[in-house]
Amino acid sequence: MRTRTALLDAGLHLLAERPVDAIAVDELVGAAGVAKGSFFNHFADKHAFAAAIAEDIRAELEARVERFNAGEEAALVRLSGGMIVAAAFALGEPRRTTIMARNASSQTMQDHPLNRGVIADLRASWKQGLIAPVNEASGVLFWLGCCHTVMSALVTMPDDGPASLRVSVSLRVLADMMRQALRGLGAAPVAIASLTAPATLAARLDRALSTADYVVSS
């Protein structure tokens, strides 16, 4: 476990700077301070290594979504909560967000364990008549794609302005993407307007940021 932890810690640093194809296994084990043979005791190759790190990050993100949505029974509110937490994660953890986005691999597949929450909320939204009937496989791809787009947009924002400006721009990006994503699912205009109302969205993003104790760079 100590060897695996050392490798993962080294990978977090290196993968935030470069894609995995630009990193040699020798560099990874050198940064981790472990023998090269130890690497292959834990991972088949460096792509499996990068995917494992990305899955750990996504698992943490999903755990934060569950905590954020705790006690909320309205499926569409829960679904939108996932996108809000994704935006907060991108603002507070830009380096780890970049790693996850670069190495997501099979995370968008319907049967991936980390997609259980998204599938449950999509299914419940449909059963409650809040969205149009949706194929679960394409629904997962669509919603996660929208969330990833939000995250990618936020981590590539210029970071030389004040934190308040970054949050303000993030809210506009989040509102626009959530509005389009909910329309794509066939949500009613009144529900879309409610979930993307500026004051509501600002309060929920602020809660997501403060709950995880993020510090938005300025």
Secondary structure, DSSP 4 states (H G I P E B T S, - for coil): -HHHHHHHHHHHHHHHHS-GGGS-HHHHHHHHT--HHHHHHH-SSHHHHHHHHHHHHHHHHHHHHHHHHTT---HHHHHHHHHHHHHHHHHH-HHHHHHHHHT-GGGGSTT-GGGHHHHHHHHHHHHTTSS----HHHHHHHHHHHHHHHHHHHHTS--SS-HHHHHHHHHHHHHHHHHHHHHHTT--HHHHHHHT-HHHHHHHHHHHHHHTT-----
